[in-house]
Amino acid sequence: FQCSSTCAGGFQRRVVVCQDENGYTANNCEEKSKPMEQRSCESGPCPQWAYGNWGECTKPCGAGTRTRLVVCQR
């Protein structure tokens, strides 16, 4: 199956069943040798917002604005 996340904390699942040589369901498989049904598949940390400090106000009074750099980074 697909990974549950494209970044931190994702996992994949698969179905593991006990079958005989003809492909029929059986129940005499050795439990210790059963393959894992789930595994981690994360691909690094999730992106997050990075931002700088607010700049100077565009006006000394009234309705001025301040801006800052905001970027999405991994």
KEDREN-929447 format. One record per atom (N, C-alpha, C): residue in three letters; atom name; x, y, z. Coordinates in steps of 0.1 Angstrom, whole numbers, padded with zeros to 4 digits, m for minus. Example, Ala and Ser with C-alpha at 12.3 -4.5 7.8 and 13.67 -1.06 7.14 Angstrom:
residues 2
<pt><res>ALA</res><atom>N</atom><x>0132</x><y>m0057</y><z>0078</z></pt>
<pt><res>ALA</res><atom>CA</atom><x>0123</x><y>m0045</y><z>0078</z></pt>
<pt><res>ALA</res><atom>C</atom><x>0132</x><y>m0033</y><z>0078</z></pt>
<pt><res>SER</res><atom>N</atom><x>0128</x><y>m0022</y><z>0071</z></pt>
<pt><res>SER</res><atom>CA</atom><x>0137</x><y>m0011</y><z>0071</z></pt>
<pt><res>SER</res><atom>C</atom><x>0129</x><y>0000</y><z>0079</z></pt>
END
This chain:
residues 74
<pt><res>PHE</res><atom>N</atom><x>0008</x><y>m0012</y><z>0000</z></pt>
<pt><res>PHE</res><atom>CA</atom><x>0000</x><y>0000</y><z>0000</z></pt>
<pt><res>PHE</res><atom>C</atom><x>0009</x><y>0012</y><z>0000</z></pt>
<pt><res>GLN</res><atom>N</atom><x>0003</x><y>0024</y><z>m0003</z></pt>
<pt><res>GLN</res><atom>CA</atom><x>0010</x><y>0036</y><z>m0004</z></pt>
<pt><res>GLN</res><atom>C</atom><x>0014</x><y>0041</y><z>0010</z></pt>
<pt><res>CYS</res><atom>N</atom><x>0024</x><y>0049</y><z>0011</z></pt>
<pt><res>CYS</res><atom>CA</atom><x>0028</x><y>0055</y><z>0024</z></pt>
<pt><res>CYS</res><atom>C</atom><x>0017</x><y>0064</y><z>0029</z></pt>
<pt><res>SER</res><atom>N</atom><x>0015</x><y>0064</y><z>0042</z></pt>
<pt><res>SER</res><atom>CA</atom><x>0004</x><y>0072</y><z>0048</z></pt>
<pt><res>SER</res><atom>C</atom><x>0008</x><y>0087</y><z>0048</z></pt>
<pt><res>SER</res><atom>N</atom><x>0020</x><y>0091</y><z>0046</z></pt>
<pt><res>SER</res><atom>CA</atom><x>0025</x><y>0105</y><z>0047</z></pt>
<pt><res>SER</res><atom>C</atom><x>0036</x><y>0107</y><z>0037</z></pt>
<pt><res>THR</res><atom>N</atom><x>0038</x><y>0119</y><z>0032</z></pt>
<pt><res>THR</res><atom>CA</atom><x>0049</x><y>0122</y><z>0023</z></pt>
<pt><res>THR</res><atom>C</atom><x>0061</x><y>0127</y><z>0031</z></pt>
<pt><res>CYS</res><atom>N</atom><x>0059</x><y>0128</y><z>0044</z></pt>
<pt><res>CYS</res><atom>CA</atom><x>0070</x><y>0133</y><z>0052</z></pt>
<pt><res>CYS</res><atom>C</atom><x>0069</x><y>0127</y><z>0066</z></pt>
<pt><res>ALA</res><atom>N</atom><x>0075</x><y>0132</y><z>0076</z></pt>
<pt><res>ALA</res><atom>CA</atom><x>0076</x><y>0126</y><z>0089</z></pt>
<pt><res>ALA</res><atom>C</atom><x>0065</x><y>0118</y><z>0094</z></pt>
<pt><res>GLY</res><atom>N</atom><x>0068</x><y>0106</y><z>0099</z></pt>
<pt><res>GLY</res><atom>CA</atom><x>0058</x><y>0098</y><z>0106</z></pt>
<pt><res>GLY</res><atom>C</atom><x>0050</x><y>0089</y><z>0097</z></pt>
<pt><res>GLY</res><atom>N</atom><x>0053</x><y>0087</y><z>0084</z></pt>
<pt><res>GLY</res><atom>CA</atom><x>0044</x><y>0079</y><z>0076</z></pt>
<pt><res>GLY</res><atom>C</atom><x>0047</x><y>0064</y><z>0078</z></pt>
<pt><res>PHE</res><atom>N</atom><x>0038</x><y>0056</y><z>0074</z></pt>
<pt><res>PHE</res><atom>CA</atom><x>0040</x><y>0041</y><z>0074</z></pt>
<pt><res>PHE</res><atom>C</atom><x>0032</x><y>0034</y><z>0063</z></pt>
<pt><res>GLN</res><atom>N</atom><x>0037</x><y>0022</y><z>0060</z></pt>
<pt><res>GLN</res><atom>CA</atom><x>0030</x><y>0014</y><z>0049</z></pt>
<pt><res>GLN</res><atom>C</atom><x>0025</x><y>0001</y><z>0056</z></pt>
<pt><res>ARG</res><atom>N</atom><x>0014</x><y>m0004</y><z>0051</z></pt>
<pt><res>ARG</res><atom>CA</atom><x>0008</x><y>m0016</y><z>0056</z></pt>
<pt><res>ARG</res><atom>C</atom><x>0007</x><y>m0026</y><z>0045</z></pt>
<pt><res>ARG</res><atom>N</atom><x>0008</x><y>m0039</y><z>0048</z></pt>
<pt><res>ARG</res><atom>CA</atom><x>0005</x><y>m0050</y><z>0038</z></pt>
<pt><res>ARG</res><atom>C</atom><x>m0002</x><y>m0061</y><z>0045</z></pt>
<pt><res>VAL</res><atom>N</atom><x>m0008</x><y>m0069</y><z>0038</z></pt>
<pt><res>VAL</res><atom>CA</atom><x>m0016</x><y>m0081</y><z>0043</z></pt>
<pt><res>VAL</res><atom>C</atom><x>m0006</x><y>m0093</y><z>0043</z></pt>
<pt><res>VAL</res><atom>N</atom><x>m0005</x><y>m0100</y><z>0054</z></pt>
<pt><res>VAL</res><atom>CA</atom><x>0003</x><y>m0112</y><z>0055</z></pt>
<pt><res>VAL</res><atom>C</atom><x>m0006</x><y>m0123</y><z>0060</z></pt>
<pt><res>VAL</res><atom>N</atom><x>m0008</x><y>m0133</y><z>0051</z></pt>
<pt><res>VAL</res><atom>CA</atom><x>m0016</x><y>m0145</y><z>0055</z></pt>
<pt><res>VAL</res><atom>C</atom><x>m0009</x><y>m0158</y><z>0053</z></pt>
<pt><res>CYS</res><atom>N</atom><x>m0013</x><y>m0168</y><z>0061</z></pt>
<pt><res>CYS</res><atom>CA</atom><x>m0007</x><y>m0181</y><z>0060</z></pt>
<pt><res>CYS</res><atom>C</atom><x>m0015</x><y>m0189</y><z>0050</z></pt>
<pt><res>GLN</res><atom>N</atom><x>m0007</x><y>m0194</y><z>0040</z></pt>
<pt><res>GLN</res><atom>CA</atom><x>m0013</x><y>m0202</y><z>0029</z></pt>
<pt><res>GLN</res><atom>C</atom><x>m0005</x><y>m0215</y><z>0027</z></pt>
<pt><res>ASP</res><atom>N</atom><x>m0012</x><y>m0225</y><z>0022</z></pt>
<pt><res>ASP</res><atom>CA</atom><x>m0005</x><y>m0238</y><z>0018</z></pt>
<pt><res>ASP</res><atom>C</atom><x>0001</x><y>m0236</y><z>0004</z></pt>
<pt><res>GLU</res><atom>N</atom><x>0007</x><y>m0247</y><z>m0001</z></pt>
<pt><res>GLU</res><atom>CA</atom><x>0014</x><y>m0246</y><z>m0014</z></pt>
<pt><res>GLU</res><atom>C</atom><x>0004</x><y>m0244</y><z>m0026</z></pt>
<pt><res>ASN</res><atom>N</atom><x>m0009</x><y>m0246</y><z>m0023</z></pt>
<pt><res>ASN</res><atom>CA</atom><x>m0019</x><y>m0244</y><z>m0033</z></pt>
<pt><res>ASN</res><atom>C</atom><x>m0026</x><y>m0230</y><z>m0032</z></pt>
<pt><res>GLY</res><atom>N</atom><x>m0021</x><y>m0222</y><z>m0023</z></pt>
<pt><res>GLY</res><atom>CA</atom><x>m0027</x><y>m0209</y><z>m0021</z></pt>
<pt><res>GLY</res><atom>C</atom><x>m0039</x><y>m0208</y><z>m0013</z></pt>
<pt><res>TYR</res><atom>N</atom><x>m0043</x><y>m0219</y><z>m0006</z></pt>
<pt><res>TYR</res><atom>CA</atom><x>m0054</x><y>m0220</y><z>0003</z></pt>
<pt><res>TYR</res><atom>C</atom><x>m0050</x><y>m0215</y><z>0017</z></pt>
<pt><res>THR</res><atom>N</atom><x>m0060</x><y>m0209</y><z>0024</z></pt>
<pt><res>THR</res><atom>CA</atom><x>m0057</x><y>m0204</y><z>0038</z></pt>
<pt><res>THR</res><atom>C</atom><x>m0054</x><y>m0216</y><z>0047</z></pt>
<pt><res>ALA</res><atom>N</atom><x>m0043</x><y>m0214</y><z>0054</z></pt>
<pt><res>ALA</res><atom>CA</atom><x>m0039</x><y>m0224</y><z>0064</z></pt>
<pt><res>ALA</res><atom>C</atom><x>m0036</x><y>m0217</y><z>0077</z></pt>
<pt><res>ASN</res><atom>N</atom><x>m0035</x><y>m0225</y><z>0088</z></pt>
<pt><res>ASN</res><atom>CA</atom><x>m0032</x><y>m0219</y><z>0101</z></pt>
<pt><res>ASN</res><atom>C</atom><x>m0021</x><y>m0226</y><z>0109</z></pt>
<pt><res>ASN</res><atom>N</atom><x>m0012</x><y>m0233</y><z>0101</z></pt>
<pt><res>ASN</res><atom>CA</atom><x>m0001</x><y>m0240</y><z>0108</z></pt>
<pt><res>ASN</res><atom>C</atom><x>0012</x><y>m0233</y><z>0105</z></pt>
<pt><res>CYS</res><atom>N</atom><x>0012</x><y>m0220</y><z>0101</z></pt>
<pt><res>CYS</res><atom>CA</atom><x>0025</x><y>m0213</y><z>0099</z></pt>
<pt><res>CYS</res><atom>C</atom><x>0031</x><y>m0210</y><z>0112</z></pt>
<pt><res>GLU</res><atom>N</atom><x>0044</x><y>m0209</y><z>0112</z></pt>
<pt><res>GLU</res><atom>CA</atom><x>0052</x><y>m0206</y><z>0125</z></pt>
<pt><res>GLU</res><atom>C</atom><x>0051</x><y>m0191</y><z>0127</z></pt>
<pt><res>GLU</res><atom>N</atom><x>0045</x><y>m0187</y><z>0138</z></pt>
<pt><res>GLU</res><atom>CA</atom><x>0042</x><y>m0173</y><z>0141</z></pt>
<pt><res>GLU</res><atom>C</atom><x>0055</x><y>m0165</y><z>0142</z></pt>
<pt><res>LYS</res><atom>N</atom><x>0066</x><y>m0171</y><z>0147</z></pt>
<pt><res>LYS</res><atom>CA</atom><x>0079</x><y>m0164</y><z>0148</z></pt>
<pt><res>LYS</res><atom>C</atom><x>0084</x><y>m0159</y><z>0134</z></pt>
<pt><res>SER</res><atom>N</atom><x>0081</x><y>m0166</y><z>0124</z></pt>
<pt><res>SER</res><atom>CA</atom><x>0087</x><y>m0163</y><z>0111</z></pt>
<pt><res>SER</res><atom>C</atom><x>0077</x><y>m0154</y><z>0102</z></pt>
<pt><res>LYS</res><atom>N</atom><x>0066</x><y>m0149</y><z>0109</z></pt>
<pt><res>LYS</res><atom>CA</atom><x>0057</x><y>m0141</y><z>0101</z></pt>
<pt><res>LYS</res><atom>C</atom><x>0063</x><y>m0128</y><z>0098</z></pt>
<pt><res>PRO</res><atom>N</atom><x>0063</x><y>m0124</y><z>0085</z></pt>
<pt><res>PRO</res><atom>CA</atom><x>0068</x><y>m0111</y><z>0081</z></pt>
<pt><res>PRO</res><atom>C</atom><x>0061</x><y>m0099</y><z>0087</z></pt>
<pt><res>MET</res><atom>N</atom><x>0067</x><y>m0088</y><z>0088</z></pt>
<pt><res>MET</res><atom>CA</atom><x>0061</x><y>m0076</y><z>0093</z></pt>
<pt><res>MET</res><atom>C</atom><x>0049</x><y>m0071</y><z>0085</z></pt>
<pt><res>GLU</res><atom>N</atom><x>0039</x><y>m0066</y><z>0091</z></pt>
<pt><res>GLU</res><atom>CA</atom><x>0027</x><y>m0061</y><z>0083</z></pt>
<pt><res>GLU</res><atom>C</atom><x>0027</x><y>m0046</y><z>0082</z></pt>
<pt><res>GLN</res><atom>N</atom><x>0036</x><y>m0039</y><z>0089</z></pt>
<pt><res>GLN</res><atom>CA</atom><x>0037</x><y>m0025</y><z>0088</z></pt>
<pt><res>GLN</res><atom>C</atom><x>0052</x><y>m0021</y><z>0089</z></pt>
<pt><res>ARG</res><atom>N</atom><x>0055</x><y>m0010</y><z>0081</z></pt>
<pt><res>ARG</res><atom>CA</atom><x>0069</x><y>m0005</y><z>0082</z></pt>
<pt><res>ARG</res><atom>C</atom><x>0069</x><y>0010</y><z>0081</z></pt>
<pt><res>SER</res><atom>N</atom><x>0079</x><y>0017</y><z>0086</z></pt>
<pt><res>SER</res><atom>CA</atom><x>0080</x><y>0031</y><z>0085</z></pt>
<pt><res>SER</res><atom>C</atom><x>0084</x><y>0035</y><z>0070</z></pt>
<pt><res>CYS</res><atom>N</atom><x>0079</x><y>0046</y><z>0065</z></pt>
<pt><res>CYS</res><atom>CA</atom><x>0083</x><y>0050</y><z>0052</z></pt>
<pt><res>CYS</res><atom>C</atom><x>0084</x><y>0065</y><z>0050</z></pt>
<pt><res>GLU</res><atom>N</atom><x>0087</x><y>0072</y><z>0062</z></pt>
<pt><res>GLU</res><atom>CA</atom><x>0088</x><y>0086</y><z>0061</z></pt>
<pt><res>GLU</res><atom>C</atom><x>0099</x><y>0091</y><z>0052</z></pt>
<pt><res>SER</res><atom>N</atom><x>0098</x><y>0102</y><z>0046</z></pt>
<pt><res>SER</res><atom>CA</atom><x>0108</x><y>0107</y><z>0037</z></pt>
<pt><res>SER</res><atom>C</atom><x>0114</x><y>0121</y><z>0043</z></pt>
<pt><res>GLY</res><atom>N</atom><x>0118</x><y>0121</y><z>0055</z></pt>
<pt><res>GLY</res><atom>CA</atom><x>0124</x><y>0133</y><z>0061</z></pt>
<pt><res>GLY</res><atom>C</atom><x>0113</x><y>0142</y><z>0068</z></pt>
<pt><res>PRO</res><atom>N</atom><x>0118</x><y>0153</y><z>0073</z></pt>
<pt><res>PRO</res><atom>CA</atom><x>0109</x><y>0162</y><z>0080</z></pt>
<pt><res>PRO</res><atom>C</atom><x>0098</x><y>0169</y><z>0071</z></pt>
<pt><res>CYS</res><atom>N</atom><x>0087</x><y>0172</y><z>0077</z></pt>
<pt><res>CYS</res><atom>CA</atom><x>0077</x><y>0179</y><z>0069</z></pt>
<pt><res>CYS</res><atom>C</atom><x>0081</x><y>0194</y><z>0067</z></pt>
<pt><res>PRO</res><atom>N</atom><x>0077</x><y>0200</y><z>0056</z></pt>
<pt><res>PRO</res><atom>CA</atom><x>0081</x><y>0214</y><z>0054</z></pt>
<pt><res>PRO</res><atom>C</atom><x>0074</x><y>0223</y><z>0065</z></pt>
<pt><res>GLN</res><atom>N</atom><x>0080</x><y>0234</y><z>0068</z></pt>
<pt><res>GLN</res><atom>CA</atom><x>0074</x><y>0243</y><z>0077</z></pt>
<pt><res>GLN</res><atom>C</atom><x>0076</x><y>0258</y><z>0073</z></pt>
<pt><res>TRP</res><atom>N</atom><x>0068</x><y>0267</y><z>0079</z></pt>
<pt><res>TRP</res><atom>CA</atom><x>0070</x><y>0281</y><z>0076</z></pt>
<pt><res>TRP</res><atom>C</atom><x>0082</x><y>0287</y><z>0083</z></pt>
<pt><res>ALA</res><atom>N</atom><x>0091</x><y>0294</y><z>0075</z></pt>
<pt><res>ALA</res><atom>CA</atom><x>0102</x><y>0301</y><z>0081</z></pt>
<pt><res>ALA</res><atom>C</atom><x>0099</x><y>0316</y><z>0078</z></pt>
<pt><res>TYR</res><atom>N</atom><x>0102</x><y>0324</y><z>0088</z></pt>
<pt><res>TYR</res><atom>CA</atom><x>0099</x><y>0339</y><z>0086</z></pt>
<pt><res>TYR</res><atom>C</atom><x>0109</x><y>0347</y><z>0093</z></pt>
<pt><res>GLY</res><atom>N</atom><x>0111</x><y>0359</y><z>0087</z></pt>
<pt><res>GLY</res><atom>CA</atom><x>0120</x><y>0369</y><z>0092</z></pt>
<pt><res>GLY</res><atom>C</atom><x>0113</x><y>0379</y><z>0101</z></pt>
<pt><res>ASN</res><atom>N</atom><x>0121</x><y>0389</y><z>0106</z></pt>
<pt><res>ASN</res><atom>CA</atom><x>0116</x><y>0399</y><z>0114</z></pt>
<pt><res>ASN</res><atom>C</atom><x>0107</x><y>0409</y><z>0106</z></pt>
<pt><res>TRP</res><atom>N</atom><x>0098</x><y>0416</y><z>0113</z></pt>
<pt><res>TRP</res><atom>CA</atom><x>0090</x><y>0426</y><z>0107</z></pt>
<pt><res>TRP</res><atom>C</atom><x>0099</x><y>0438</y><z>0103</z></pt>
<pt><res>GLY</res><atom>N</atom><x>0097</x><y>0444</y><z>0091</z></pt>
<pt><res>GLY</res><atom>CA</atom><x>0104</x><y>0455</y><z>0086</z></pt>
<pt><res>GLY</res><atom>C</atom><x>0099</x><y>0468</y><z>0092</z></pt>
<pt><res>GLU</res><atom>N</atom><x>0105</x><y>0479</y><z>0088</z></pt>
<pt><res>GLU</res><atom>CA</atom><x>0100</x><y>0492</y><z>0093</z></pt>
<pt><res>GLU</res><atom>C</atom><x>0086</x><y>0495</y><z>0087</z></pt>
<pt><res>CYS</res><atom>N</atom><x>0079</x><y>0504</y><z>0095</z></pt>
<pt><res>CYS</res><atom>CA</atom><x>0066</x><y>0508</y><z>0091</z></pt>
<pt><res>CYS</res><atom>C</atom><x>0067</x><y>0518</y><z>0079</z></pt>
<pt><res>THR</res><atom>N</atom><x>0058</x><y>0517</y><z>0069</z></pt>
<pt><res>THR</res><atom>CA</atom><x>0058</x><y>0525</y><z>0058</z></pt>
<pt><res>THR</res><atom>C</atom><x>0054</x><y>0540</y><z>0060</z></pt>
<pt><res>LYS</res><atom>N</atom><x>0048</x><y>0542</y><z>0072</z></pt>
<pt><res>LYS</res><atom>CA</atom><x>0044</x><y>0556</y><z>0076</z></pt>
<pt><res>LYS</res><atom>C</atom><x>0047</x><y>0558</y><z>0091</z></pt>
<pt><res>PRO</res><atom>N</atom><x>0050</x><y>0571</y><z>0094</z></pt>
<pt><res>PRO</res><atom>CA</atom><x>0053</x><y>0574</y><z>0108</z></pt>
<pt><res>PRO</res><atom>C</atom><x>0040</x><y>0575</y><z>0116</z></pt>
<pt><res>CYS</res><atom>N</atom><x>0029</x><y>0576</y><z>0110</z></pt>
<pt><res>CYS</res><atom>CA</atom><x>0016</x><y>0576</y><z>0117</z></pt>
<pt><res>CYS</res><atom>C</atom><x>0005</x><y>0572</y><z>0107</z></pt>
<pt><res>GLY</res><atom>N</atom><x>m0007</x><y>0570</y><z>0112</z></pt>
<pt><res>GLY</res><atom>CA</atom><x>m0018</x><y>0566</y><z>0103</z></pt>
<pt><res>GLY</res><atom>C</atom><x>m0017</x><y>0551</y><z>0100</z></pt>
<pt><res>ALA</res><atom>N</atom><x>m0023</x><y>0548</y><z>0088</z></pt>
<pt><res>ALA</res><atom>CA</atom><x>m0024</x><y>0534</y><z>0084</z></pt>
<pt><res>ALA</res><atom>C</atom><x>m0012</x><y>0529</y><z>0076</z></pt>
<pt><res>GLY</res><atom>N</atom><x>0000</x><y>0527</y><z>0082</z></pt>
<pt><res>GLY</res><atom>CA</atom><x>0011</x><y>0522</y><z>0075</z></pt>
<pt><res>GLY</res><atom>C</atom><x>0011</x><y>0507</y><z>0076</z></pt>
<pt><res>THR</res><atom>N</atom><x>0021</x><y>0501</y><z>0069</z></pt>
<pt><res>THR</res><atom>CA</atom><x>0022</x><y>0486</y><z>0068</z></pt>
<pt><res>THR</res><atom>C</atom><x>0036</x><y>0482</y><z>0071</z></pt>
<pt><res>ARG</res><atom>N</atom><x>0037</x><y>0470</y><z>0077</z></pt>
<pt><res>ARG</res><atom>CA</atom><x>0050</x><y>0464</y><z>0079</z></pt>
<pt><res>ARG</res><atom>C</atom><x>0050</x><y>0451</y><z>0072</z></pt>
<pt><res>THR</res><atom>N</atom><x>0062</x><y>0447</y><z>0066</z></pt>
<pt><res>THR</res><atom>CA</atom><x>0062</x><y>0434</y><z>0059</z></pt>
<pt><res>THR</res><atom>C</atom><x>0074</x><y>0426</y><z>0065</z></pt>
<pt><res>ARG</res><atom>N</atom><x>0073</x><y>0413</y><z>0062</z></pt>
<pt><res>ARG</res><atom>CA</atom><x>0084</x><y>0404</y><z>0065</z></pt>
<pt><res>ARG</res><atom>C</atom><x>0085</x><y>0392</y><z>0055</z></pt>
<pt><res>LEU</res><atom>N</atom><x>0096</x><y>0386</y><z>0054</z></pt>
<pt><res>LEU</res><atom>CA</atom><x>0098</x><y>0375</y><z>0044</z></pt>
<pt><res>LEU</res><atom>C</atom><x>0092</x><y>0362</y><z>0051</z></pt>
<pt><res>VAL</res><atom>N</atom><x>0083</x><y>0355</y><z>0043</z></pt>
<pt><res>VAL</res><atom>CA</atom><x>0078</x><y>0342</y><z>0048</z></pt>
<pt><res>VAL</res><atom>C</atom><x>0080</x><y>0332</y><z>0037</z></pt>
<pt><res>VAL</res><atom>N</atom><x>0087</x><y>0321</y><z>0040</z></pt>
<pt><res>VAL</res><atom>CA</atom><x>0089</x><y>0311</y><z>0030</z></pt>
<pt><res>VAL</res><atom>C</atom><x>0086</x><y>0297</y><z>0036</z></pt>
<pt><res>CYS</res><atom>N</atom><x>0082</x><y>0288</y><z>0027</z></pt>
<pt><res>CYS</res><atom>CA</atom><x>0079</x><y>0274</y><z>0031</z></pt>
<pt><res>CYS</res><atom>C</atom><x>0092</x><y>0266</y><z>0029</z></pt>
<pt><res>GLN</res><atom>N</atom><x>0098</x><y>0260</y><z>0039</z></pt>
<pt><res>GLN</res><atom>CA</atom><x>0111</x><y>0253</y><z>0038</z></pt>
<pt><res>GLN</res><atom>C</atom><x>0110</x><y>0239</y><z>0043</z></pt>
<pt><res>ARG</res><atom>N</atom><x>0118</x><y>0230</y><z>0038</z></pt>
<pt><res>ARG</res><atom>CA</atom><x>0119</x><y>0216</y><z>0043</z></pt>
<pt><res>ARG</res><atom>C</atom><x>0128</x><y>0216</y><z>0055</z></pt>
END
